[in-house]
């Protein structure tokens, strides 16, 4: 790939990043619910594993489609992505735990609330300005 590749417009990258987030979130939810309900794992461990799987799907879609930054070395992006995703993982898992335990909200509802808040705020900004700059 050429290093002079043009980045997509902000509106395009935002829309694509939201579609990527929905796809990654679907992966996350399927893994989380599958591990909790079918495998009987603790919901916090299931949530962390689901988030990791969603992060892998997200990186690929964001890099190649939403931000079109596949012209850059993936190693640096991957390191920054791991840092940003680590923060997101901690915030997501803590948020699900807090809402579930402190407010007695069912874990899937907690997960939806936290996923929407994170996706609309922290994640997009971190990925656009830090990971795929």
VONUNU-240417 format. One record per residue (C-alpha): x, y, z; residue number from 0. Coordinates in steps of 0.5 Angstrom, whole numbers, plus 500, padded with zeros to 3 digits. Example, Ala and Ser with C-alpha at 12.3 -4.5 7.8 and 13.67 -1.06 7.14 Angstrom:
<sites>
@x: 525	y: 491	z: 516	pos: 0
@x: 527	y: 498	z: 514	pos: 1
</sites>
This chain:
<sites>
@x: 500	y: 500	z: 500	pos: 0
@x: 502	y: 507	z: 499	pos: 1
@x: 504	y: 511	z: 505	pos: 2
@x: 500	y: 517	z: 501	pos: 3
@x: 493	y: 514	z: 502	pos: 4
@x: 488	y: 519	z: 504	pos: 5
@x: 484	y: 518	z: 510	pos: 6
@x: 477	y: 518	z: 510	pos: 7
@x: 473	y: 524	z: 512	pos: 8
@x: 471	y: 525	z: 519	pos: 9
@x: 463	y: 523	z: 518	pos: 10
@x: 465	y: 517	z: 514	pos: 11
@x: 470	y: 514	z: 519	pos: 12
@x: 465	y: 516	z: 525	pos: 13
@x: 460	y: 512	z: 521	pos: 14
@x: 464	y: 506	z: 519	pos: 15
@x: 467	y: 506	z: 526	pos: 16
@x: 460	y: 505	z: 529	pos: 17
@x: 459	y: 500	z: 524	pos: 18
@x: 465	y: 496	z: 526	pos: 19
@x: 463	y: 497	z: 534	pos: 20
@x: 457	y: 494	z: 533	pos: 21
@x: 460	y: 488	z: 529	pos: 22
@x: 465	y: 488	z: 535	pos: 23
@x: 460	y: 489	z: 540	pos: 24
@x: 456	y: 483	z: 537	pos: 25
@x: 462	y: 478	z: 537	pos: 26
@x: 463	y: 481	z: 545	pos: 27
@x: 456	y: 479	z: 547	pos: 28
@x: 455	y: 473	z: 543	pos: 29
@x: 462	y: 470	z: 547	pos: 30
@x: 460	y: 473	z: 553	pos: 31
@x: 453	y: 470	z: 554	pos: 32
@x: 455	y: 464	z: 551	pos: 33
@x: 461	y: 463	z: 556	pos: 34
@x: 456	y: 465	z: 562	pos: 35
@x: 450	y: 461	z: 560	pos: 36
@x: 452	y: 455	z: 556	pos: 37
@x: 459	y: 454	z: 559	pos: 38
@x: 457	y: 457	z: 566	pos: 39
@x: 463	y: 461	z: 567	pos: 40
@x: 463	y: 467	z: 572	pos: 41
@x: 460	y: 473	z: 568	pos: 42
@x: 466	y: 478	z: 570	pos: 43
@x: 471	y: 473	z: 567	pos: 44
@x: 466	y: 472	z: 561	pos: 45
@x: 465	y: 479	z: 560	pos: 46
@x: 473	y: 480	z: 560	pos: 47
@x: 473	y: 474	z: 554	pos: 48
@x: 468	y: 477	z: 550	pos: 49
@x: 471	y: 484	z: 550	pos: 50
@x: 478	y: 481	z: 548	pos: 51
@x: 474	y: 477	z: 542	pos: 52
@x: 471	y: 484	z: 540	pos: 53
@x: 477	y: 488	z: 541	pos: 54
@x: 480	y: 483	z: 536	pos: 55
@x: 475	y: 484	z: 531	pos: 56
@x: 475	y: 491	z: 532	pos: 57
@x: 482	y: 492	z: 531	pos: 58
@x: 481	y: 489	z: 524	pos: 59
@x: 475	y: 493	z: 522	pos: 60
@x: 478	y: 500	z: 524	pos: 61
@x: 485	y: 499	z: 521	pos: 62
@x: 482	y: 496	z: 514	pos: 63
@x: 476	y: 500	z: 513	pos: 64
@x: 474	y: 505	z: 518	pos: 65
@x: 480	y: 509	z: 519	pos: 66
@x: 484	y: 506	z: 513	pos: 67
@x: 490	y: 506	z: 516	pos: 68
@x: 493	y: 499	z: 513	pos: 69
@x: 498	y: 503	z: 510	pos: 70
@x: 502	y: 504	z: 516	pos: 71
@x: 506	y: 499	z: 520	pos: 72
@x: 501	y: 495	z: 524	pos: 73
@x: 506	y: 493	z: 530	pos: 74
@x: 505	y: 501	z: 532	pos: 75
@x: 498	y: 501	z: 531	pos: 76
@x: 497	y: 494	z: 535	pos: 77
@x: 501	y: 497	z: 541	pos: 78
@x: 497	y: 503	z: 542	pos: 79
@x: 491	y: 499	z: 540	pos: 80
@x: 492	y: 494	z: 546	pos: 81
@x: 493	y: 500	z: 551	pos: 82
@x: 487	y: 503	z: 549	pos: 83
@x: 483	y: 497	z: 549	pos: 84
@x: 486	y: 495	z: 556	pos: 85
@x: 483	y: 502	z: 558	pos: 86
@x: 477	y: 500	z: 555	pos: 87
@x: 477	y: 493	z: 558	pos: 88
@x: 478	y: 496	z: 565	pos: 89
@x: 472	y: 501	z: 564	pos: 90
@x: 467	y: 496	z: 561	pos: 91
@x: 468	y: 490	z: 566	pos: 92
@x: 468	y: 495	z: 572	pos: 93
@x: 462	y: 499	z: 569	pos: 94
@x: 458	y: 492	z: 568	pos: 95
@x: 460	y: 490	z: 575	pos: 96
@x: 458	y: 496	z: 578	pos: 97
@x: 451	y: 497	z: 575	pos: 98
@x: 450	y: 489	z: 576	pos: 99
@x: 452	y: 489	z: 584	pos: 100
@x: 451	y: 496	z: 586	pos: 101
@x: 444	y: 497	z: 582	pos: 102
@x: 442	y: 490	z: 582	pos: 103
@x: 441	y: 490	z: 574	pos: 104
@x: 442	y: 484	z: 570	pos: 105
@x: 449	y: 483	z: 567	pos: 106
@x: 446	y: 483	z: 560	pos: 107
@x: 443	y: 490	z: 561	pos: 108
@x: 449	y: 493	z: 565	pos: 109
@x: 453	y: 491	z: 559	pos: 110
@x: 448	y: 494	z: 554	pos: 111
@x: 449	y: 501	z: 558	pos: 112
@x: 456	y: 500	z: 559	pos: 113
@x: 457	y: 498	z: 551	pos: 114
@x: 453	y: 504	z: 549	pos: 115
@x: 457	y: 509	z: 553	pos: 116
@x: 464	y: 507	z: 552	pos: 117
@x: 462	y: 507	z: 544	pos: 118
@x: 460	y: 514	z: 544	pos: 119
@x: 465	y: 517	z: 548	pos: 120
@x: 472	y: 514	z: 550	pos: 121
@x: 473	y: 509	z: 544	pos: 122
@x: 472	y: 513	z: 538	pos: 123
@x: 476	y: 518	z: 541	pos: 124
@x: 482	y: 514	z: 543	pos: 125
@x: 482	y: 510	z: 536	pos: 126
@x: 481	y: 516	z: 532	pos: 127
@x: 486	y: 520	z: 535	pos: 128
@x: 491	y: 515	z: 539	pos: 129
@x: 491	y: 509	z: 535	pos: 130
@x: 490	y: 510	z: 528	pos: 131
@x: 492	y: 517	z: 528	pos: 132
</sites>
